[in-house]
């Protein structure tokens, strides 16, 4: 009886197909145990997707961990001889916090690692296998490629201090142009150099369109070498079957990645299904002089491919629909009026209906009306392609999204406020009442002050009046409420306004629609500002 692969779940079919692909490419299977010495992860925290690790004490007293990562274990134990290239693939489970359930989850992944002698041929083979892996997964795909050498070369050319580089790369990863310029200025860059850094945002798109601009922007040999490698990779990937895009804002962790970095996306999945890159800096911690490149395919993400279509997507439309999460209330009304004025209105007045979804297929737009605090969640998890959300909510949630535009709407600031006669007592922790727990912790950690957090959901100003807290951390717009309750602003530490955010996977497949909307929205906001 012949076995029918079509009866399997998508991730099961993928595991068979990927195993055949990797073995045909000369890779040997690498198997490992579930446990690893915790000290390995403690020493390489920034390489992990999360610092949270499940630990336990073994019978011999050693502190062990359930593996949160495979690459670290392979890099530690492989030990290639000089000039030798080891080619491994693996099919393992790792244990990480889930962004959706906020609990630890067993995650199935497959991947490959080339270790030791890694030259141009090995790099090209690894990236081609990444593209072929995406091609085995049964739906449209995008492979996004960048190069850490190009980014480091530009930072070197601009004289960016080492201490400032991680923050600048974080702004690049989020496509956060408005804050990138401010961070560049804080790092000591003049206006021309800040614009050169901001120019990386424009180096995004199909290889044939972007590569000439990547080459033209080179300022030193390190950037030219990176551009040449990108050119060679693009040539190798010609005819790969999916979409190959360069995006020079894609950046890995600077302590480990030193060359190509890449991510793969499948249509209808909200997160990258494949991640990889060249990590000589990590490999050389275990084997001096060795190189390494590899990637992982996150099989559990494929479960979504067998899920039924959401009801709102079952009706076919001629245009690609942009799904927009709008916050209920005044901010949502302002944004809708702006978008309606530039061609994204709906025949149905959403204020006059109890519907939570209104759309205009002719304009390619669909709006979801959600609580302001939920906008980032809908976008991060792919239920909405884009959304409008306050910087306070975005920062508190630490949402992994692109932050494409500061609309300037709803301007206010995050402040520490206290009674008018408040004096800080450094001999004890500050009692802080707030609904922005993560923001408050981050601020006080940045100034080295111990605090006790008291989480409240409303009437924050009441806490210091009744002695529940010493101070509050909250949004302040005019300060009237504070003054009327005998409070004053002690410190302003974060400007707040409404941001236009996008799901990272949706951007790969709907970037034309998003870019068109952004261009029109910028023009409308500029025209509105001129009228003031």
C-alpha positions as CSV (number, residue, x, y, z in Angstrom):
1,X,0.0,0.0,0.0
2,X,1.5,3.4,-1.1
3,X,1.7,6.0,1.6
4,X,-0.1,9.3,0.7
5,X,1.9,12.3,2.0
6,X,-1.2,14.6,1.3
7,X,-2.9,13.1,4.4
8,X,-0.2,14.5,6.7
9,X,-0.3,17.9,8.4
10,X,1.8,20.7,6.7
11,X,4.7,20.5,9.2
12,X,4.8,16.7,8.9
13,X,5.0,16.9,5.1
14,X,7.6,19.7,5.4
15,X,9.8,17.5,7.7
16,X,10.0,14.7,5.1
17,X,10.7,17.1,2.2
18,X,13.4,19.1,4.1
19,X,15.1,15.9,5.3
20,X,15.4,14.7,1.7
21,X,16.6,18.1,0.6
22,X,19.3,18.4,3.2
23,X,20.6,14.8,2.8
24,X,20.7,15.3,-1.0
25,X,22.9,18.3,-0.3
26,X,25.4,16.2,1.6
27,X,24.4,17.1,5.1
28,X,24.5,14.6,8.0
29,X,21.9,14.5,10.7
30,X,23.0,15.8,14.0
31,X,21.1,14.6,17.1
32,X,21.4,15.9,20.6
33,X,19.9,15.5,24.0
34,X,17.2,17.8,25.5
35,X,19.4,19.2,28.2
36,X,22.4,21.5,28.2
37,X,24.6,23.2,30.8
38,X,22.8,26.4,31.8
39,X,26.2,28.2,31.8
40,X,26.2,28.0,28.0
41,X,23.1,30.1,27.7
42,X,24.1,32.4,30.6
43,X,27.3,33.2,28.7
44,X,25.5,33.8,25.3
45,X,22.3,35.5,26.4
46,X,22.2,37.9,23.5
47,X,22.2,35.1,21.0
48,X,18.9,33.7,22.4
49,X,15.5,35.0,21.4
50,X,14.6,35.2,25.1
51,X,16.7,35.2,28.2
52,X,14.0,33.1,29.9
53,X,15.1,29.5,30.1
54,X,13.7,26.4,32.0
55,X,16.3,25.3,34.4
56,X,16.7,22.4,36.9
57,X,19.3,20.9,39.2
58,X,20.6,17.5,38.0
59,X,21.2,14.7,40.5
60,X,24.9,15.5,40.5
61,X,24.2,19.2,41.4
62,X,24.8,20.7,38.0
63,X,22.4,23.4,36.8
64,X,20.9,22.2,33.5
65,X,18.4,23.7,31.1
66,X,15.9,22.5,28.6
67,X,17.4,23.5,25.3
68,X,16.1,26.9,24.1
69,X,18.4,26.8,21.0
70,X,20.1,24.2,18.8
71,X,22.8,26.3,17.1
72,X,24.7,27.1,20.4
73,X,25.0,23.4,21.2
74,X,26.2,22.4,17.7
75,X,28.7,25.3,17.7
76,X,30.0,24.2,21.1
77,X,30.4,20.5,20.3
78,X,31.2,20.3,16.5
79,X,35.0,21.2,16.7
80,X,35.9,21.1,13.0
81,X,39.5,20.5,12.1
82,X,41.4,23.3,10.3
83,X,40.1,23.5,6.7
84,X,37.3,21.0,7.3
85,X,33.7,21.9,6.6
86,X,31.1,20.1,8.6
87,X,27.6,20.0,7.1
88,X,24.9,19.1,9.6
89,X,21.1,19.2,9.6
90,X,18.8,18.6,12.6
91,X,15.2,18.0,13.6
92,X,14.9,19.0,17.2
93,X,12.5,20.5,19.8
94,X,13.5,23.6,21.7
95,X,11.7,25.2,24.7
96,X,11.0,28.9,24.6
97,X,8.4,31.4,25.9
98,X,5.5,31.7,23.5
99,X,4.6,35.2,22.4
100,X,0.9,34.1,22.1
101,X,0.3,32.1,25.3
102,X,2.9,33.8,27.5
103,X,3.9,30.3,28.7
104,X,6.8,28.0,27.8
105,X,6.2,26.0,24.6
106,X,7.9,23.0,23.0
107,X,8.8,24.2,19.5
108,X,9.7,21.9,16.6
109,X,12.4,23.1,14.2
110,X,14.6,21.8,11.4
111,X,17.7,23.5,10.1
112,X,21.2,23.1,8.9
113,X,24.6,24.4,10.0
114,X,27.9,24.6,8.0
115,X,30.8,24.9,10.3
116,X,34.6,25.2,9.9
117,X,35.9,26.1,6.5
118,X,33.1,28.4,5.3
119,X,33.9,30.3,2.1
120,X,32.0,31.8,-0.8
121,X,30.8,28.4,-2.1
122,X,29.5,27.3,1.3
123,X,27.7,30.6,1.9
124,X,26.0,30.4,-1.5
125,X,25.0,26.8,-0.9
126,X,23.5,27.6,2.5
127,X,21.4,30.5,1.2
128,X,20.2,28.5,-1.8
129,X,19.2,25.7,0.5
130,X,17.3,28.3,2.6
131,X,15.4,29.4,-0.5
132,X,14.8,25.8,-1.5
133,X,13.5,25.0,2.0
134,X,10.9,27.8,1.6
135,X,10.0,26.3,-1.8
136,X,9.2,23.0,-0.1
137,X,6.5,24.5,2.2
138,X,3.7,24.7,-0.3
139,X,2.8,28.4,-0.6
140,X,4.1,31.7,-1.8
141,X,7.3,32.8,-0.1
142,X,9.7,35.7,0.3
143,X,13.4,35.5,1.3
144,X,14.7,38.7,2.8
145,X,18.5,39.2,2.7
146,X,20.8,41.7,4.3
147,X,24.5,41.9,5.3
148,X,25.9,42.8,8.7
149,X,29.3,43.7,7.1
150,X,27.6,46.4,5.1
151,X,25.9,47.8,8.2
152,X,29.1,47.7,10.2
153,X,31.0,49.3,7.3
154,X,28.6,52.2,7.3
155,X,28.8,52.6,11.0
156,X,32.6,52.6,10.8
157,X,32.5,55.2,8.0
158,X,30.3,57.5,10.0
159,X,32.4,57.1,13.1
160,X,29.5,55.8,15.2
161,X,30.6,55.0,18.8
162,X,30.5,51.3,19.8
163,X,28.2,52.1,22.7
164,X,25.6,53.6,20.4
165,X,25.5,50.9,17.7
166,X,23.1,48.5,19.3
167,X,20.4,51.2,19.8
168,X,20.8,52.3,16.2
169,X,20.5,48.8,14.8
170,X,17.3,48.3,16.9
171,X,15.7,51.4,15.3
172,X,16.7,50.1,11.8
173,X,15.2,46.6,12.5
174,X,11.9,48.3,13.4
175,X,12.1,50.6,10.3
176,X,11.6,53.4,12.9
177,X,12.9,56.3,10.8
178,X,11.6,59.1,13.0
179,X,13.4,57.8,16.1
180,X,16.5,56.6,14.1
181,X,17.3,60.3,13.3
182,X,17.0,61.3,16.9
183,X,19.2,58.3,18.1
184,X,21.8,59.2,15.4
185,X,21.9,62.8,16.7
186,X,22.3,61.5,20.3
187,X,25.2,59.4,19.0
188,X,27.0,62.5,17.9
189,X,26.3,62.3,14.1
190,X,25.7,65.5,12.2
191,X,22.7,66.0,9.9
192,X,24.4,64.7,6.8
193,X,25.6,61.5,8.5
194,X,22.2,60.9,10.1
195,X,20.7,61.1,6.7
196,X,23.2,58.6,5.3
197,X,22.1,56.2,8.1
198,X,18.5,56.9,7.4
199,X,19.1,56.2,3.7
200,X,19.3,52.5,4.6
201,X,15.5,52.6,4.9
202,X,15.4,53.1,1.1
203,X,17.6,50.1,0.4
204,X,14.7,47.7,0.4
205,X,13.1,45.8,-2.5
206,X,13.7,43.4,-5.3
207,X,17.5,42.6,-5.8
208,X,17.7,44.0,-9.3
209,X,16.3,47.3,-8.2
210,X,18.1,47.7,-4.9
211,X,21.6,46.3,-5.6
212,X,22.7,49.3,-7.8
213,X,21.8,51.7,-5.0
214,X,23.5,49.4,-2.4
215,X,26.7,49.6,-4.5
216,X,26.4,53.3,-5.0
217,X,26.1,54.0,-1.3
218,X,29.4,52.2,-0.4
219,X,31.9,54.3,1.5
220,X,34.7,51.8,2.3
221,X,36.1,48.4,1.4
222,X,34.0,46.6,4.0
223,X,30.8,47.9,2.4
224,X,32.1,47.1,-1.1
225,X,32.9,43.5,-0.1
226,X,29.5,43.0,1.4
227,X,27.8,44.5,-1.7
228,X,29.8,42.1,-3.9
229,X,28.7,39.1,-1.8
230,X,25.1,40.2,-2.0
231,X,25.5,40.5,-5.8
232,X,26.9,37.0,-6.0
233,X,24.0,35.6,-3.8
234,X,21.4,37.4,-5.9
235,X,22.9,35.8,-9.1
236,X,22.8,32.3,-7.4
237,X,19.1,32.8,-6.4
238,X,17.9,33.8,-9.9
239,X,15.0,31.6,-10.8
240,X,14.7,30.3,-7.2
241,X,10.9,30.4,-7.6
242,X,9.8,32.8,-4.8
243,X,10.5,36.5,-4.2
244,X,14.1,37.5,-3.2
245,X,14.2,40.9,-1.5
246,X,17.1,42.9,-0.2
247,X,16.4,44.8,3.0
248,X,19.4,46.6,4.5
249,X,17.5,47.3,7.7
250,X,17.5,43.6,8.6
251,X,20.1,43.2,11.3
252,X,21.1,40.3,13.5
253,X,22.7,40.6,17.0
254,X,26.0,42.5,16.5
255,X,27.9,40.3,19.0
256,X,27.6,37.2,16.8
257,X,26.5,37.9,13.2
258,X,29.2,39.2,10.9
259,X,28.0,38.5,7.3
260,X,24.8,37.6,5.5
261,X,21.6,37.5,7.5
262,X,18.3,36.4,6.1
263,X,14.7,35.6,7.0
264,X,12.0,33.7,5.1
265,X,8.2,34.3,5.1
266,X,5.2,32.4,3.9
267,X,2.1,34.1,2.8
268,X,-0.7,34.1,5.5
269,X,1.8,33.4,8.4
270,X,2.4,36.3,10.8
271,X,6.0,35.7,11.6
272,X,9.2,34.6,9.8
273,X,9.2,30.8,9.3
274,X,12.9,30.7,8.6
275,X,15.8,32.7,10.1
276,X,19.5,32.4,9.6
277,X,22.9,34.0,8.9
278,X,26.6,33.9,9.1
279,X,27.8,33.7,12.7
280,X,31.6,33.4,12.7
281,X,31.8,35.5,15.9
282,X,29.8,33.0,17.8
283,X,31.6,30.0,16.3
284,X,35.0,31.4,17.1
285,X,34.1,31.5,20.8
286,X,34.3,27.7,20.7
287,X,36.7,27.0,17.7
288,X,39.2,29.8,17.0
289,X,39.5,30.6,13.3
290,X,36.4,28.6,12.2
291,X,33.4,30.1,10.3
292,X,29.8,29.2,10.4
293,X,26.5,29.8,8.6
294,X,23.1,28.2,9.1
295,X,19.4,28.6,9.5
296,X,16.4,27.2,11.2
297,X,12.9,26.4,9.9
298,X,10.1,26.8,12.5
299,X,7.9,23.9,11.8
300,X,5.2,24.7,14.3
301,X,4.4,27.9,12.4
302,X,3.1,25.7,9.6
303,X,0.2,24.6,11.7
304,X,-1.6,27.8,10.6
305,X,-1.5,26.7,7.0
306,X,-4.2,24.0,7.7
307,X,-6.4,26.4,9.7
308,X,-9.6,27.6,8.0
309,X,-9.8,31.1,6.5
310,X,-11.2,33.7,8.8
311,X,-14.7,34.7,7.9
312,X,-13.7,38.2,6.8
313,X,-11.3,36.7,4.2
314,X,-13.7,34.2,2.6
315,X,-15.2,36.7,0.1
316,X,-12.8,37.1,-2.9
317,X,-11.8,40.6,-3.8
318,X,-10.2,42.0,-6.9
319,X,-7.8,44.2,-5.0
320,X,-5.4,43.1,-2.3
321,X,-7.0,44.1,1.0
322,X,-5.2,46.0,3.6
323,X,-6.5,45.0,7.1
324,X,-6.3,48.0,9.4
325,X,-6.7,47.9,13.2
326,X,-8.2,51.2,14.4
327,X,-8.4,52.1,18.1
328,X,-11.9,52.9,19.2
329,X,-12.4,56.5,20.4
330,X,-11.1,59.9,19.4
331,X,-7.8,58.8,18.0
332,X,-9.4,56.2,15.8
333,X,-12.0,58.8,14.5
334,X,-9.2,61.2,13.6
335,X,-7.2,58.6,11.8
336,X,-10.2,57.3,9.9
337,X,-11.1,60.8,8.8
338,X,-7.6,61.2,7.5
339,X,-7.6,57.9,5.7
340,X,-11.0,58.5,4.2
341,X,-9.8,61.8,2.9
342,X,-7.1,60.1,0.9
343,X,-9.2,57.4,-0.7
344,X,-9.6,54.8,2.0
345,X,-13.1,55.5,3.2
346,X,-15.9,53.0,3.5
347,X,-19.5,53.4,2.2
348,X,-20.7,52.4,5.7
349,X,-20.3,54.8,8.6
350,X,-18.5,52.8,11.2
351,X,-19.8,55.2,14.0
352,X,-23.4,54.5,13.0
353,X,-23.1,50.7,13.1
354,X,-22.5,48.0,15.7
355,X,-20.3,46.1,13.3
356,X,-16.7,45.7,14.4
357,X,-15.5,45.2,10.8
358,X,-16.2,47.6,7.9
359,X,-14.7,47.5,4.5
360,X,-14.5,48.9,1.0
361,X,-13.3,46.2,-1.5
362,X,-13.1,48.8,-4.3
363,X,-10.5,50.7,-2.2
364,X,-8.8,47.6,-1.0
365,X,-9.4,48.5,2.7
366,X,-10.9,46.7,5.7
367,X,-11.0,48.3,9.2
368,X,-11.2,46.4,12.5
369,X,-12.3,48.5,15.5
370,X,-10.5,47.3,18.6
371,X,-9.6,48.6,22.1
372,X,-6.5,50.9,21.9
373,X,-4.5,48.5,24.1
374,X,-5.2,45.6,21.7
375,X,-4.1,47.2,18.4
376,X,-0.4,46.1,18.7
377,X,-1.6,42.6,19.5
378,X,-3.8,42.3,16.4
379,X,-0.9,43.6,14.2
380,X,1.9,41.6,15.8
381,X,-0.1,38.3,15.4
382,X,-1.1,39.0,11.8
383,X,-4.9,39.5,12.3
384,X,-4.3,43.1,11.0
385,X,-1.7,44.1,8.5
386,X,-1.3,47.6,9.9
387,X,-2.6,49.7,12.8
388,X,-2.5,53.0,14.6
389,X,-1.3,52.8,18.2
390,X,0.1,55.1,20.9
391,X,3.8,54.9,21.6
392,X,2.9,54.2,25.2
393,X,1.0,51.0,24.3
394,X,3.6,49.9,21.7
395,X,6.5,50.3,24.2
396,X,4.6,48.6,27.1
397,X,3.8,45.6,24.9
398,X,7.3,45.4,23.3
399,X,5.5,44.4,20.1
400,X,7.6,43.0,17.4
401,X,6.3,45.1,14.5
402,X,7.6,47.7,12.0
403,X,7.1,51.2,13.3
404,X,6.7,53.0,10.0
405,X,5.5,56.5,10.8
406,X,5.0,58.9,13.7
407,X,1.7,60.5,12.8
408,X,2.1,63.3,15.4
409,X,-1.5,62.7,16.5
410,X,-2.4,62.6,20.2
411,X,0.8,64.1,21.4
412,X,1.5,63.8,25.1
413,X,4.4,62.6,27.3
414,X,5.2,59.9,29.8
415,X,6.0,61.4,33.2
416,X,6.9,60.7,36.8
417,X,4.5,62.8,38.9
418,X,4.3,63.2,42.7
419,X,2.8,65.4,45.4
420,X,4.0,69.0,45.3
421,X,6.1,68.5,48.4
422,X,7.6,65.2,47.4
423,X,11.3,64.6,48.2
424,X,13.0,61.4,47.1
425,X,14.3,59.2,49.9
426,X,17.3,57.2,48.5
427,X,17.5,55.0,51.6
428,X,14.5,52.9,50.4
429,X,12.9,51.8,47.1
430,X,10.5,54.2,45.5
431,X,6.9,53.0,45.5
432,X,5.6,53.6,42.0
433,X,1.9,53.3,40.9
434,X,1.3,52.9,37.2
435,X,-0.5,50.9,34.6
436,X,2.7,51.0,32.5
437,X,4.7,48.5,34.5
438,X,7.3,47.7,31.8
439,X,7.9,51.3,30.9
440,X,8.3,52.2,34.6
441,X,10.7,49.4,35.3
442,X,12.8,50.3,32.2
443,X,13.0,54.0,33.2
444,X,14.0,53.4,36.8
445,X,16.5,50.7,35.7
446,X,18.1,53.3,33.4
447,X,18.8,55.6,36.3
448,X,19.7,52.8,38.7
449,X,16.9,53.3,41.2
450,X,15.2,50.5,43.1
451,X,11.4,50.5,43.0
452,X,8.3,48.7,44.2
453,X,5.7,48.5,41.5
454,X,2.0,48.9,42.2
455,X,0.0,48.1,39.1
456,X,-3.3,50.0,38.8
457,X,-5.8,50.1,35.9
458,X,-7.3,53.6,36.4
459,X,-7.4,56.7,38.6
460,X,-3.6,56.5,38.9
461,X,-3.4,60.0,40.4
462,X,-5.3,58.8,43.5
463,X,-2.4,56.5,44.6
464,X,0.0,59.1,46.1
465,X,-2.9,61.2,47.5
466,X,-3.9,58.2,49.6
467,X,-0.3,57.1,50.4
468,X,-0.5,54.0,48.3
469,X,2.6,55.1,46.4
470,X,5.3,57.8,46.5
471,X,5.0,58.6,42.8
472,X,3.1,57.7,39.7
473,X,4.2,57.0,36.1
474,X,1.5,58.0,33.7
475,X,0.7,59.9,30.5
476,X,0.4,63.7,30.9
477,X,-1.2,65.8,28.2
478,X,-2.0,69.2,29.7
479,X,-1.2,68.6,33.4
480,X,-4.6,69.9,34.5
481,X,-5.6,66.7,36.3
482,X,-2.3,66.7,38.2
483,X,-2.6,70.3,39.3
484,X,-6.2,69.9,40.4
485,X,-5.1,67.0,42.7
486,X,-2.0,68.7,44.2
487,X,0.5,66.8,42.0
488,X,3.4,68.0,39.9
489,X,5.5,66.5,37.1
490,X,8.9,65.4,38.5
491,X,10.4,64.1,35.2
492,X,9.3,63.8,31.6
493,X,11.1,60.9,30.0
494,X,9.2,59.7,26.9
495,X,7.3,61.6,24.2
496,X,4.1,59.9,23.2
497,X,2.1,60.1,19.9
498,X,0.2,57.8,17.6
499,X,2.4,55.5,15.4
500,X,1.6,53.7,12.2
501,X,2.7,50.1,12.6
502,X,2.8,47.1,10.3
503,X,3.1,43.3,10.7
504,X,6.5,42.3,9.5
505,X,5.3,39.3,7.5
506,X,2.4,41.3,5.9
507,X,4.9,43.9,4.8
508,X,6.8,41.4,2.7
509,X,3.6,40.6,0.7
510,X,1.7,43.9,0.8
511,X,4.6,46.4,0.8
512,X,3.3,48.2,-2.3
513,X,-0.1,48.8,-0.8
514,X,1.4,49.8,2.6
515,X,3.9,52.2,1.0
516,X,1.2,53.8,-1.1
517,X,-0.9,54.4,2.0
518,X,2.0,55.7,3.9
519,X,2.9,58.2,1.1
520,X,-0.6,59.5,1.0
521,X,-0.9,59.7,4.8
522,X,2.4,61.6,5.1
523,X,1.1,64.1,2.5
524,X,-2.2,64.5,4.4
525,X,-0.5,65.0,7.7
526,X,1.9,67.6,6.2
527,X,-1.0,69.5,4.7
528,X,-2.8,69.4,8.0
529,X,0.3,70.8,9.8
530,X,0.6,73.6,7.2
531,X,-2.9,74.8,7.9
532,X,-2.2,75.3,11.6
